[in-house]
Amino acid sequence: MAKKGRVFSGARPTGRQHLGNYLGAVKNYVALQADYDCIYCVVDLHALTTLETTRDLKNNTYEMALDWLAAGIDPSQTIVFVQSHVPQVTELFTILSMVSPLGKLTDLPTFKDKVRENPNNVNLGLVGYPVLMAADIVLYKADWVPVGIDQQPHIEFTRETVRSFNYRYNCSVLKEPGMKVTEVPKVIGTDGQQKMSKSLNNQIELALTAEETQKVVMTMVTDPARIRRTDPGNPDVCNVFSMHKVFSSPEEIAMVNIECRRAGIGCVDCKKLLARNMNTHLAPLRERRAELAKRPDDIWDTLKDGANRARAIAEQTMSEVRAAVGLP
Ligand code: SF4
């Protein structure tokens, strides 16, 4: 069956993936492969904008790629690679910088957030982050970029950059990507409050063993008003229940919903049930991960092969870009 176009997406190398990464992005990456030619990139250069040390960069890249492949990203049909292995992206970044208004970049909400988070490290790379992102996308002439609501301004910026470039150089070399807005579930961490994130240490990693998963699930914060086992609870404010909605059967979800409210089930049993279902769901992924991890060189070979395929597309785009700009 003919595919419906090319999808590009990138993610910073954050190492072992957690349920927030999996439910928020990786699952969608896997699903998109059926209908689109997909290119997925570990954006290591982007990571440099905020990293103080690059000591773990290589291992984080490896661990993330391992989880992606274990989750079902299939390198026989999808290009998976590391951003810095295709240096054409930095050349395009430089060229696109010339059509990127500085005021626009410093006005983007994500830039302001980053300045707030890293007040002592506001570097040029941080300002140019959306330009590098635009270069990533247009280098591969992506038709679609899967995005959550918060990333829409970046894609809009990419589209404007494409228009500015094509207008300035009187060409139609670069392609405006479309947005594939996906309903990205906000996965809350074990603290029951904040988005799941490694930096907040509230994550549940995909690669944990079944026992480790159960241990972490047992630490999850529940309905704070439910102090004693005999207190009725409110599943609507409990993150354990949100997770049941993802991993448990409709009957189990209905049971927890009813029994929690009348103190018919305790939080300990409720969490044990969740951990069991989570482990059942993740078992095939973990088996594949363990298999893949036996041959680390194969993961790097997969990424190298992906870079070779990506480079062929990138070089074609860059020869058109150089000609349009008039570079000798
Ligand atoms: Fe949350 Fe389950 Fe406890 Fe209800 S019984 S508060 S849903 S953990």
Residues whose N, C-alpha, C, O or C-beta is under 5 A from the ligand:
A	BS01	SF4	T222 D223 R226 G233 N234 P235 C238 V240 F241 C260 I265 G266 C267 C270
